[in-house]
Amino acid sequence: MALALLSPAARALRERLPDAPALPLLGHSLHFLYSPVETSLRLHDKHGPLFWISALGIRGVAMIGPDANQFVLRNQDEAFSNSQGWDFYIGKFFRRGIMLLDFDEHRFHRGIMQAAFKKPVLVQYLERMNPAIRQGIGRWRPQEGFLVLPHLKQLTLDIATDVFMGEALGPDADRINQAFVDCVRAGTALLRFPVPGGRWQRGLKARKVLEEFFRSRIAAKRASPGDDLFSRLCQAEDEQGRRFSDEDVVNHMIFLMMAAHDTSTITLSAIFYYLARHPEWQQRVRAESLALGKPGLAHEDLAGLESISLVMKESLRLIAPVHGIPRRTVKDVEFQGQHIPAGTFVFVSPMVTHHMAQWWPDPKRFDPERFSAERGEHKRHPYQYVPFGGGAHMCIGLHFAEMQIKAVIHQVVQQWRWSVPADYDMPLDITSLPSPADKLPVRLERL
């Protein structure tokens, strides 16, 4: 956004807030695509918690740290729009998903959807999940160079389609999986036009594939519902008897299916990596699961798996699945003595906050015990640990995600051991959601 196009209030804000130097046209795009954490921490050290950045065609204010997270995510005055923040990046691909709705409309949709994530329903999901996990990891084979990422992505997609849709994808699996990948990656396209072969065009085509896939199944779900999420969305209604339209159901299923398997895949990949690098923790997790004496988890077992919980939290700290969160102000706000006018893009980052040495001693080190009751490093500020966001838009499926991750790890550690060379550091691809750039090759051995 050029200075000449800014409102007088926004121009005044630019004059007061630090303006981080950037490349012509590209701005900070390359830095934030390839090293967002290091770039943000460096600019924070130089400019403080608020400064102007320009990336992917958007000029806005970076707001760094727990206080900024709390101010933006709690959104007490409803000054920050989720829809106007995310729409620029993923609006065309995840149109009107729950994360892209605001205020009263968001509360209405979330209220209906929340019934699909209550404890009795989660218990049913877990019962369906355990056989899918057993079958999925039963197809793995011992080998050098076992690629963790694609195997986990296939597993979580199989789980999501069974639990959320009540069916197996069968021959459609690869096509649907690739459509989700293309939609996610399109959100960070540098060229945001349908250039043949580019990310943006692939994302637009993928969105049509997903729309057709889900829309073709709605009539059957409405006529003969099951206990899966898809059926629940087709049947759900509020106290006034209002239901989701077919379009609402399609939009929510596309977004929830992406969130249910993509973000869980990222977290599971991170856990696999850190347990490979730290075999003492892998063995601790394994011993805990073996001591439970159950091949699959029951819901009442989840709270007792302390080691898996610690490892999961630390992995989410180090590699937050959604590493940056955009918003746009719909009214003027004041933060730390600075006036931010309506119409300003702002950005907060869980992953940057999770690597701030002011809040996390030795922040790059894998140290699950920092989340133990004795140390409680994550409790110094209510918004210093925010892998699932916060406020009204906190991830609606966070308990499902935690349950799925624990259920997968519990079964895997009882059957498999995996390792990486001592000098291996997993390269991270952050050009969309953070994932192993090399697909995380490990040595996989059967116990």
Summary of the structure (lengths in Angstrom):
residues: 447
radius of gyration: 21.8
end to end distance: 56.7
largest distance: 66.9
contacts: 1450
relative contact order: 0.16
helix: 56%
strand: 12%
